[in-house]
Amino acid sequence: MRRSLVAVGVTVIAFALTACGSDSEPVAVETTTTSAQPTTTIASNTTTGRPDLTDAQTDKVFLQVLESYNINYGASEAGGDAAAVNMGKTICDGLERGLSQTDILPALMDKGPGYNLTDATNYINTSIVAYCPDER
């Protein structure tokens, strides 16, 4: 089961990063599957360690990953994308101020449509990957 989850995760990330590359410079993504586990190599910035994406591309990937988890962040509402990105960055601000993920979960579960525990956890983890390099 773990192998299939890893493969799905790699596929989602590779798709999202490739889609972002279509608006500007392409992002190098290489996925190799061996008998053990798939391996993904993404061209990354050596300073930050994250993929070499613009802020707009990072936001786009962030929203695509939320959508892949079927998290309703209000995309159909005016300003929904910006509000979702802002929430992701606010989560990082809280973590930098010393809050734990456990501290943030109840607030996120009460926001907007009222996320369940799984959606709130996925939202926090996606925010960390996208916007919190010091928390990874």
Buried (B, 14 or more C-beta within 10 A) or exposed (E): EEEEEBBEBBBBBBBBBEBBBEEEEEBBBEBEEEEEEBEBEBBBEEEEEBBBBEEEBBBBBBBBBBBBBEBBBBEEEEEBBEBBBEBBBBBBEBBEEEEEBEEBBEEBBEBBEEBEEEBBBBBBBBBBBBBBBEBE
